[in-house]
């Protein structure tokens, strides 16, 4: 198919910083660059609805409210009328849903009702959310179970499901085969034009007061509870017992204060730099500063942050959990360590910092692996997937027996209206 009208529904989107939001924006910009017309529906950043243009595609911001539990992102719990209006006016050829929250649910409902092909991507690992809902500790197991159950049901309504990694399918609780829909593995991809090996400038060392006379261990990403960064800080304390080094943690999040206190408690504050949030430009410059990239987070569905570091030529010391084993090949481009084992993590870091030849070998392999995740390749795969899905949908609709629409509508509509009525009686509109 030539020109397509693509609607991306994303409850997390730029300027929020996380994997889903980054992927959703890369996808929108990349598809628009390839000549397609792209609209994104995402929560408003100030609560009020608005329309903005982000370079080459349009974002419809729907009304939103603060979600208190999770890194202050905003949610849109009642977007139904706005989503319906956007779909009716834009008339997309395909809808791509990034999350199964409210905007995703509304897009699924109105998309299916209008017979528009729907692609979903399974990004969410339930534990990510649960680690940030410490207050609900008692509930975390039943909630996890509900999310898995709900995830299975939600994705089963799509025409095609994608996951960025094979291990991402674990978010279906080991029951991916229960989803009666085709599942394709397509990497989230990274922009290899932006992330390339380079020599860091002296200016970036000055700006963040980083030492130039010792190796630097780097982590770049969100600083939140589920990232288990205390394991890295503890491992680094052990590293300092055998050699002189520096730890650079780039990013902001709810765990920043706790980690700063932990470094104080260990008496290693002089050897640790917390930058907080940095600009995109500085982030890319800081990718080149370190000797290796270290990550202790067990809840990574793909870990774009690790891929970006690898594309800049960094060896990796990573926890053997989530999808990290798909990026860090033990003994080839870095070392894997067991979950929360800070001694093992420290060993991996020390081995690489001490051996320049090994670092060079690992660096070369990191670059080779990163090249297989080129964003251009990802965009081509999604373009081909959309084309196939649209054709298959048209064929399916043409072959349906009479009376199917009424039966489908009755069962699905009843469930949806019930949920809507409970969530927001004031906005509820039976005729919608």
KEKOL-685366 format. One line per 5 residues: their letters; for each residue x negated, y negated, z negated of N, C-alpha, C. Coordinates in pm, whole numbers. Each point is the difference from the previous one (the first is absolute). Layout:
BEGIN
a	X Y Z X Y Z X Y Z  ...
//
This chain:
BEGIN
xxxxx	-83 121 0 83 -121 0 -86 -125 0  48 -101 72 -78 -124 1 27 -80 -128  56 -118 19 26 -92 -111 104 58 -97  -32 0 -129 95 50 -101 31 -110 -101  120 9 -55 35 -89 -112 -11 85 -128
xxxxx	-96 -37 -84 -33 82 -117 36 -76 -127  81 65 -85 35 -60 -129 -73 76 -110  -79 -71 -80 -72 63 -111 66 -45 -131  46 97 -78 63 -33 -128 -99 33 -110  -44 -102 -75 -104 25 -100 30 -74 -129
xxxxx	27 77 -108 24 -63 -130 -130 -55 -59  -113 36 59 -129 -59 -37 -66 -50 127  -28 -130 8 -59 -56 121 -87 -118 -38  -95 -34 88 -86 -117 -20 86 -118 -48  -45 -84 -92 -133 -8 -59 -26 92 -122
xxxxx	91 94 -29 -30 96 -106 -124 78 44  -88 30 -97 -122 73 37 11 143 -51  26 91 89 -15 144 -29 6 74 132  -20 131 -6 -13 79 123 121 -10 92  122 10 -58 122 -2 82 13 -136 70
xxxxx	-20 -108 -78 16 -135 55 -101 -25 112  -123 45 -21 -107 -19 100 33 77 127  42 126 -17 33 82 117 116 -61 78  102 -42 -72 120 -55 62 -35 -124 84  -90 -83 -52 -40 -120 76 -88 38 120
xxxxx	-97 92 -22 -85 45 112 84 57 114  103 77 -40 88 63 100 77 -107 77  55 -97 -74 80 -106 65 -87 -81 97  -116 -45 -48 -88 -81 86 -51 82 119  -36 125 -26 -55 86 105 101 29 109
xxxxx	126 29 -41 104 30 100 35 -125 81  2 -115 -67 29 -125 73 -111 -28 101  -125 26 -42 -115 -19 89 11 91 124  62 115 -18 13 95 111 122 -33 87  62 -115 -24 106 -47 90 141 32 -44
xxxxx	17 50 -123 135 31 -48 54 -116 -85  133 -4 -12 62 -104 -82 22 58 -139  -58 -63 -103 1 58 -134 66 -93 -100  91 58 -79 61 -72 -112 -24 82 -127  -40 -67 -107 -17 68 -130 105 -55 -96
xxxxx	65 90 -75 89 -45 -109 -75 28 -130  -19 -103 -82 -76 14 -125 58 -93 -106  -28 27 -128 52 -88 -106 -60 -141 11  82 -98 -33 -45 -138 -3 -104 -18 -110  -89 -95 18 -103 -26 -102 47 -102 -104
xxxxx	109 -72 32 47 -100 -98 145 25 -42  56 115 42 138 32 -38 103 -35 105  -26 -107 78 99 -45 99 -26 63 137  106 19 79 -25 62 130 -58 -102 97  -85 50 92 -65 -89 95 -53 81 118
xxxxx	-43 -72 103 -61 67 116 -136 -62 20  -104 83 16 -132 -58 25 -68 76 113  -95 -66 64 -76 66 105 -141 24 -52  -44 126 4 -135 34 -47 -82 35 123  -54 -104 63 -81 23 121 87 36 118
xxxxx	18 132 25 68 40 123 130 80 -22  50 0 -124 127 70 -26 79 -80 -104  128 34 -15 88 -76 -90 32 78 -126  -3 -68 -115 41 64 -126 132 -63 -45  102 85 -18 123 -46 -63 -13 31 -149
xxxxx	-7 -104 -81 -12 17 -146 141 3 -60  33 109 -69 133 8 -60 -8 -36 -148  114 -44 -54 2 -47 -140 -62 103 -94  -72 -48 -100 -71 94 -87 -2 -49 -143  -45 89 -88 -11 -32 -141 -130 63 -51
xxxxx	-54 -48 -112 -126 55 -53 23 141 -54  -94 90 30 6 136 -54 -102 3 -115  46 13 -125 -89 -28 -112 -112 102 -23  17 123 49 -95 104 -44 -126 11 83  -1 -52 122 -106 42 91 -66 -118 67
xxxxx	-119 -36 -43 -83 -107 58 79 -116 61  107 -37 -70 76 -120 38 47 -7 145  30 114 61 55 -16 134 150 -23 -8  57 -53 108 141 -33 0 78 109 72  124 23 -44 83 104 63 132 -62 47
xxxxx	62 68 95 130 -45 52 102 109 -25  66 0 -117 90 112 -32 131 0 78  39 -113 60 128 -1 74 -15 -65 138  -78 61 88 -24 -64 130 99 42 108  106 78 -37 81 67 102 53 -94 109
xxxxx	63 -111 -42 63 -87 101 -104 -65 89  -111 -40 -60 -106 -64 79 -61 99 98  -26 122 -47 -61 102 87 95 34 116  129 16 -33 97 32 106 0 -108 107  -3 -128 -43 6 -112 95 -125 -2 89
xxxxx	-118 25 -60 -125 -1 77 2 112 105  45 120 -41 5 113 93 98 -29 114  116 -58 -34 100 -30 103 -54 -103 100  -72 -101 -51 -47 -108 88 -123 42 80  -92 74 -63 -126 37 66 18 120 94
xxxxx	93 89 -33 25 124 79 -130 75 29  -69 49 -105 -129 67 24 15 132 75  -108 41 69 -4 132 65 -36 107 -102  -76 -42 -103 -44 96 -101 -17 -75 -133  27 69 -111 -19 -57 -134 -107 83 -69
xxxxx	-100 -67 -57 -105 71 -74 5 -44 -146  35 94 -89 19 -32 -142 -126 39 -79  -53 -96 -78 -124 24 -74 23 50 -142  118 -28 -56 24 41 -139 146 35 -19  27 85 -99 140 40 -19 69 -85 -107
xxxxx	-46 -126 -14 71 -90 -91 118 -64 74  49 -113 -52 129 -53 44 5 -42 147  -103 -71 46 0 -42 141 -7 125 88  -83 95 -41 -11 127 73 133 74 6  70 3 -114 129 70 -4 101 -66 93
xxxxx	7 -133 -6 97 -72 84 -34 19 148  -129 -6 33 -41 18 141 35 142 47  -19 98 -88 34 139 34 150 11 28  81 -58 -89 145 12 13 50 -65 129  -36 -127 21 53 -71 117 -64 49 130
xxxxx	-125 46 -8 -66 56 118 69 127 45  27 89 -96 66 126 35 142 -26 51  64 -95 -64 138 -28 40 7 -52 143  -106 -72 42 -3 -55 137 -74 93 97  -37 122 -48 -73 96 84 -134 -53 50
xxxxx	-66 -78 -84 -135 -46 35 -99 102 -57  -99 47 78 -95 96 -54 -76 -57 -120  -20 83 -103 -67 -45 -123 -124 84 -26  -113 -69 -20 -126 65 -41 -25 -43 -144  -37 94 -89 -39 -40 -136 -144 43 -23
xxxxx	-71 -78 -81 -135 40 -42 2 23 -150  -50 116 -42 -2 32 -142 -129 -53 -61  8 -123 -57 -119 -61 -61 -6 27 -149  118 10 -63 4 -17 -145 -32 128 -74  -100 -8 -87 -22 108 -95 71 -42 -127
xxxxx	94 79 -43 83 -40 -114 -86 -40 -121  -111 72 -24 -82 -27 -118 -53 -144 -2  -23 -57 120 -47 -138 6 90 -90 -82  128 16 24 97 -83 -68 5 37 -148  -6 130 -27 16 46 -138 -112 -49 -91
xxxxx	-123 -7 52 -110 -46 -84 23 -143 -45  74 -76 80 27 -138 -36 126 -16 -84  71 109 -18 121 -6 -82 -25 71 -133  -111 -38 -64 -39 67 -124 113 0 -103  79 -108 1 110 -12 -97 99 115 16
xxxxx	7 52 122 99 105 27 -66 139 -5  -106 13 -82 -78 125 -2 88 124 -15  98 -7 -88 89 114 -24 75 37 127  29 -104 78 81 23 119 -83 38 121  -133 -11 -11 -77 8 124 17 134 72
xxxxx	12 111 -73 17 127 71 134 10 72  112 -26 -72 127 3 74 6 -101 114  -61 -118 -21 5 -101 108 -81 51 119  -118 57 -29 -82 56 108 79 102 80  69 88 -72 78 105 64 108 -63 88
xxxxx	67 -103 -55 106 -66 76 -56 -65 126  -120 -62 -14 -60 -66 117 -34 102 108  -51 117 -42 -33 103 98 129 48 68  103 27 -83 129 46 54 57 -105 96  -3 -126 -46 56 -108 80 -83 -17 128
xxxxx	-133 11 -15 -89 -13 117 33 104 106  22 123 -46 35 108 94 128 -34 74  100 -45 -75 130 -31 63 -11 -118 96  -72 -105 -47 -12 -121 81 -71 30 132  -118 62 -9 -77 26 123 73 97 93
xxxxx	81 89 -59 75 95 84 100 -69 92  32 -127 -30 95 -72 86 -69 -66 119  -134 -3 -2 -73 -64 111 -4 94 121  -41 -53 115 -19 86 117 -138 65 -5  -98 -78 -47 -138 50 -13 -61 -61 -125
xxxxx	-85 79 -68 -68 -49 -121 -149 1 29  -73 -102 -48 -146 6 10 -60 -13 -139  -123 51 -14 -76 -14 -124 -142 -35 42  -66 -91 -74 -135 -39 42 -104 112 -17  27 94 -90 -96 108 -23 76 130 -26
xxxxx	-70 111 11 63 130 -30 36 7 -148  -88 -52 -88 30 8 -144 118 -90 -38  31 -97 87 115 -87 -26 130 77 -6  3 115 64 123 80 0 29 56 -139  -99 -9 -91 24 43 -138 107 -85 -68
xxxxx	24 -121 56 102 -84 -62 139 62 17  9 108 80 126 73 9 2 115 -101  -91 -7 -99 0 99 -107 -21 142 50  -85 14 104 -29 134 52 116 60 78  97 -87 39 116 55 70 20 -67 135
xxxxx	-112 -36 63 9 -68 131 78 86 100  -11 133 -16 71 88 97 151 -11 -15  47 -57 -113 146 -18 -19 54 -114 85  -90 -88 46 44 -113 82 23 50 142  125 -2 41 33 58 131 -25 -100 113
xxxxx	-114 -65 -2 -35 -99 102 -145 17 37  -39 -35 124 -142 10 35 -84 -96 -84  -117 48 -46 -91 -85 -78 -132 -10 76  -49 -123 18 -127 -18 71 -99 -74 -91  -127 43 6 -104 -68 -78 -64 -106 89
xxxxx	16 -128 -39 -65 -109 75 -67 -91 -102  -131 -16 11 -75 -83 -95 55 -143 1  -3 -66 -117 39 -142 -6 -96 -85 85  -123 49 15 -95 -69 88 -58 -125 -63  -119 -37 44 -58 -128 -43 -57 -71 122
xxxxx	-11 -131 -13 -47 -81 111 -153 4 4  -53 83 90 -145 18 4 -72 -119 65  79 -99 47 -66 -122 48 -38 -87 -120  81 11 -108 -25 -81 -121 -101 66 -93  11 134 -12 -85 70 -96 -113 70 72
xxxxx	-119 -63 -4 -118 55 67 -121 -18 -92  -103 84 18 -120 -19 -83 -62 -137 27  -48 -66 -102 -64 -131 17 -86 -30 -122  -96 -90 19 -84 -40 -114 73 -113 -72  20 15 -133 72 -107 -72 -83 -129 -5
xxxxx	71 -113 0 -70 -129 -4 -42 -32 -143  -104 -80 -14 -46 -43 -133 111 -79 -69  81 -71 82 105 -86 -56 102 80 -82  32 121 44 102 79 -72 -55 46 -135  -131 30 -5 -64 35 -129 6 -119 -95
xxxxx	-29 -120 54 1 -122 -83 140 -29 -52  98 8 91 137 -36 -36 52 83 -118  -31 130 1 52 88 -107 -107 37 -103  -114 -76 6 -110 18 -97 -40 148 -13  -27 62 115 -38 141 1 -152 14 6
xxxxx	-55 99 -68 -146 18 4 -46 55 135  -122 -36 41 -52 51 127 -116 97 -23  -32 26 -129 -118 81 -29 35 140 -50  127 41 16 37 135 -44 121 48 81  21 131 4 113 51 79 135 -40 -62
xxxxx	100 -13 87 134 -40 -46 100 110 36  78 40 -99 108 97 21 128 -81 14  77 26 107 115 -85 30 132 76 -5  103 -67 -53 139 45 17 76 -120 51  76 17 109 83 -109 52 142 53 13
xxxxx	96 -66 -63 138 48 6 80 -55 -116  121 51 -15 82 -47 -112 -57 50 -132  15 -84 -103 -52 36 -132 122 32 -88  62 115 27 121 37 -73 -20 133 -72  92 30 -91 -14 118 -87 -23 128 78
xxxxx	73 17 112 -10 130 68 -135 19 70  -84 -105 3 -130 10 65 -105 63 -92  33 21 -128 -91 66 -97 -140 -62 0  -6 -134 5 -131 -66 10 -83 9 -127  65 32 -112 -79 16 -124 -100 114 16
xxxxx	34 99 85 -91 112 28 -127 -53 67  17 -93 95 -114 -59 70 -87 -81 -97  65 -82 -83 -76 -84 -95 -78 89 -98  64 107 -47 -67 93 -93 -116 71 71  23 43 124 -108 66 77 -116 -97 19
xxxxx	32 -128 22 -106 -98 25 -85 -22 -124  64 8 -117 -75 -11 -126 -107 109 -3  35 121 43 -95 113 5 -110 -27 103  37 -57 115 -99 -32 104 -106 -94 -59  45 -100 -76 -92 -100 -56 -97 60 -102
xxxxx	36 116 -54 -90 64 -97 -124 55 71  10 24 133 -116 58 71 -62 -96 100  72 -103 42 -58 -92 99 67 -137 -3  -65 -98 62 53 -135 6 93 -11 122  122 -45 -20 95 -13 112 106 -103 -37
xxxxx	89 -27 94 107 -98 -25 132 58 54  109 -31 -67 132 47 44 83 -120 45  59 12 120 81 -109 56 142 52 20  96 -59 -72 141 40 16 76 -118 60  46 19 125 66 -108 75 150 28 7
xxxxx	81 -96 -45 145 17 9 67 -40 -131  132 -14 6 71 -40 -121 107 104 -31  55 -7 -120 104 95 -39 16 0 -152  93 80 -46 38 -6 -143 -106 59 -92  -97 73 54 -99 66 -85 -128 -83 -20
xxxxx	-5 -118 61 -123 -80 -1 -48 -32 -141  93 -44 -83 -35 -40 -138 -55 119 -79  69 114 10 -41 121 -71 -141 40 39  -31 -8 131 -132 41 49 -108 -96 -45  34 -130 -2 -97 -101 -47 -34 28 -146
xxxxx	105 31 -79 -23 32 -143 -84 126 -14  25 99 85 -74 127 -7 -150 -24 29  -29 -84 100 -140 -31 32 -66 -72 -117  74 -89 -66 -49 -69 -121 -33 100 -110  96 88 -22 -11 102 -106 -125 86 22
xxxxx	-27 34 127 -117 82 33 -130 -81 -1  15 -133 -9 -118 -87 4 -66 -7 137  81 15 107 -58 -1 136 53 -116 85  65 -98 -64 63 -111 75 -97 -70 94  -127 -13 -44 -102 -65 84 -17 72 134
xxxxx	27 130 -1 -24 82 119 125 25 84  111 -67 -37 127 22 73 56 -134 46  42 -7 127 67 -121 51 143 36 39  96 -71 -60 141 12 43 31 -127 77  32 13 129 23 -123 79 144 -48 -11
xxxxx	95 89 -38 142 -36 15 34 -1 148  114 -61 35 42 -1 141 -94 -89 82  -36 47 121 -88 -79 87 68 -18 136  -52 -93 80 56 -21 135 -38 118 89  73 16 111 -29 110 94 -144 -9 52
xxxxx	-43 -124 24 -134 -24 53 -106 49 -100  17 -38 -127 -96 43 -104 6 151 -21  120 55 9 15 145 -20 -86 74 102  9 -41 126 -79 67 104 -150 -21 -25  -37 -119 -44 -143 -26 -29 -47 88 -116
xxxxx	85 18 -102 -38 80 -117 -9 149 30  65 44 109 -10 142 42 -145 38 29  -84 -100 37 -136 29 44 -103 -12 -112  45 -47 -116 -91 -29 -109 -52 126 -69  85 99 -16 -34 115 -85 -92 103 64
xxxxx	-44 93 -86 -80 114 46 92 119 22  111 2 -73 100 106 19 135 -48 -50  104 69 46 137 -33 -41 48 110 -94  58 -40 -115 43 99 -100 148 -15 -28  73 112 -2 144 -6 -24 45 118 -86
xxxxx	73 -32 -107 41 103 -98 152 19 -1  69 -59 99 147 2 1 56 130 57  81 73 -80 51 129 48 126 -10 86  56 -121 14 132 -10 65 -8 -63 138  -105 31 75 -16 -61 132 67 86 107
xxxxx	90 -62 76 65 73 108 -89 1 124  -81 -105 16 -103 3 104 -125 -73 -45  17 -111 -71 -109 -87 -46 -68 -74 114  71 -101 47 -52 -90 103 -127 -68 -53  -1 -32 -132 -116 -68 -59 -127 83 17
xxxxx	12 133 -20 -116 88 17 -42 5 147  98 7 89 -29 2 144 -73 -128 43  44 -115 -54 -63 -127 37 -146 -1 -44  -25 50 -122 -138 7 -51 -85 92 89  59 114 40 -73 96 86 -31 -62 137
xxxxx	97 -78 54 -22 -63 131 -112 -104 -7  -27 -49 -122 -112 -93 -19 -129 74 -33  6 134 4 -121 80 -18 -30 41 -144  101 -3 -87 -26 36 -140 18 150 -25  -96 64 -72 28 133 -53 108 -12 -107
xxxxx	63 113 -36 113 -6 -93 -18 100 -115  32 -45 -121 14 93 -113 147 -9 -41  73 111 19 147 -6 -15 53 117 -81  114 -24 -65 65 107 -75 61 101 99  -10 126 -35 54 104 87 150 16 -27
xxxxx	78 -98 48 146 0 -24 66 -81 110  132 16 15 71 -73 106 -65 30 134  -14 -104 81 -52 22 136 -150 -27 10  -66 -29 -114 -140 -46 9 -94 107 57  32 128 -25 -82 107 55 4 5 151
xxxxx	103 -64 60 7 -5 147 -93 -107 57  -46 -93 -88 -91 -106 44 -142 22 -51  -11 38 -128 -131 26 -58 -29 149 11  -90 36 90 -35 141 20 -120 29 -89  22 80 -103 -100 21 -104 -134 46 58
xxxxx	-107 -77 -32 -134 37 47 -28 -45 143  101 -60 67 -19 -44 141 -7 -154 9  100 -67 -62 -5 -147 -2 18 -53 -142  -19 89 -98 15 -43 -139 24 119 -89  51 -26 -120 27 109 -94 141 -13 -57
xxxxx	64 114 -18 130 5 -68 -23 40 -145  87 -49 -90 -9 42 -141 140 36 -49  6 79 -107 130 43 -54 74 -116 -65  130 10 -2 86 -106 -54 -46 -46 -139  -21 -132 -12 -34 -65 -128 -131 50 -62
xxxxx	-87 67 80 -128 48 -53 -107 -106 24  -18 -90 -100 -91 -114 21 -147 44 8  -37 111 -69 -139 48 8 -34 45 141  94 74 59 -20 48 138 -7 -118 97  84 -101 -25 0 -119 85 -136 -70 -11
xxxxx	-49 -13 -123 -130 -65 -24 -112 75 73  3 134 -5 -102 81 69 -3 -30 149  120 -4 61 10 -29 144 -59 -137 33  34 -99 -82 -48 -138 23 -153 -4 -11  -54 60 -107 -146 -2 -24 -74 68 115
xxxxx	52 116 45 -67 75 108 -14 -86 125  106 -73 37 -5 -84 122 -89 -122 -21  11 -64 -118 -78 -122 -25 -150 29 0  -36 121 -42 -144 34 -11 -62 42 133  81 45 95 -54 64 120 39 -77 126
xxxxx	-94 -82 48 30 -87 115 29 80 127  -74 109 18 21 84 120 140 60 -1  40 49 -118 133 60 -13 107 -105 28  -21 -120 -54 98 -108 22 15 -27 150  -113 -7 72 4 -28 144 77 110 75
xxxxx	-23 124 -41 68 114 64 151 -7 -25  37 -24 -128 142 -10 -36 67 -117 72  -73 -111 10 54 -121 64 38 29 145  -89 70 70 23 34 140 127 86 16  16 97 -93 116 89 6 129 -76 -34
xxxxx	-6 -94 -95 117 -84 -32 48 -75 123  -95 -55 75 35 -74 122 68 92 102  -54 122 13 57 94 96 145 35 -37  24 26 -129 137 35 -44 95 -118 19  -48 -121 -35 86 -120 11 44 -23 145
xxxxx	-89 31 97 36 -22 140 122 80 44  24 113 -66 117 82 39 131 -63 -49  -10 -109 -78 121 -67 -52 20 -138 62  -51 -19 121 12 -130 67 148 -38 16  33 -121 -43 139 -49 7 56 7 143
xxxxx	-86 -22 100 50 3 139 55 138 34  -66 102 -52 46 137 22 135 23 -70  10 -49 -124 126 9 -76 116 -64 76  -25 -120 54 106 -73 71 46 76 124  -96 59 72 36 80 118 87 119 -40
xxxxx	-36 64 -112 77 116 -45 143 -40 -37  16 -113 -70 135 -45 -37 80 -42 124  -65 -64 95 68 -41 123 55 123 73  -83 104 9 43 124 67 113 67 -80  -12 -3 -133 102 60 -86 135 -72 18
xxxxx	-3 -135 -1 125 -76 19 64 38 134  -81 5 105 53 30 134 68 137 3  -68 101 -56 58 136 -4 129 3 -82  -1 -71 -113 115 2 -91 122 -67 64  -24 -110 71 110 -71 67 62 90 108
xxxxx	-86 65 78 52 89 106 81 115 -60  -54 60 -107 68 114 -63 136 -42 -57  5 -122 -55 125 -50 -60 106 -20 109  -41 -61 109 95 -25 110 59 132 49  -87 101 11 43 131 48 98 62 -100
xxxxx	-35 -9 -131 85 59 -105 140 -65 0  3 -133 11 129 -71 -2 85 41 121  -65 12 115 72 36 123 62 139 -9  -63 88 -80 47 140 -6 95 29 -115  36 -101 -81 84 27 -117 144 33 36
xxxxx	63 90 -79 142 30 24 88 -115 -49  125 -4 46 88 -111 -41 38 16 -147  29 -114 -65 45 1 -140 -112 4 -102  -128 13 46 -112 10 -97 -15 -129 -80  24 -116 66 -26 -127 -67 87 -16 -125
xxxxx	129 37 12 90 -17 -115 -44 87 -118  -38 123 30 -41 91 -109 -125 -51 -71  -98 -42 80 -126 -49 -57 26 -125 -82  77 -88 58 27 -129 -63 66 20 -136  99 86 -6 74 20 -125 -91 48 -113
xxxxx	-82 102 27 -82 56 -107 -108 -98 -45  -65 -65 97 -114 -84 -30 44 -133 -61  109 -54 58 50 -130 -43 48 5 -146  67 108 -36 53 11 -136 -113 -11 -102  -110 73 25 -114 -1 -94 -64 -140 -5
xxxxx	-18 -59 118 -68 -129 6 82 -110 -70  130 -2 28 85 -104 -60 4 13 -152  1 124 -47 1 22 -144 -126 -61 -64  -116 28 61 -127 -54 -53 1 -153 1  48 -56 111 1 -145 16 91 -65 -104
xxxxx	120 58 -17 98 -57 -94 -59 -5 -141  -72 109 -37 -58 4 -135 -114 -99 -13  -81 -16 105 -118 -87 -8 38 -148 -2  100 -38 75 33 -143 10 147 -23 34  87 5 -103 143 -16 25 35 -131 69
xxxxx	-79 -108 -29 34 -131 58 -22 -4 151  -105 68 47 -33 -3 142 74 108 78  60 93 -72 59 119 61 108 -38 102  -7 61 118 95 -35 106 41 129 72  118 50 -35 50 130 53 6 -1 152
xx	28 -119 59 17 -5 145 -133 -4 76  -109 -23 -75 -131 -14 67 -33 127 75
//
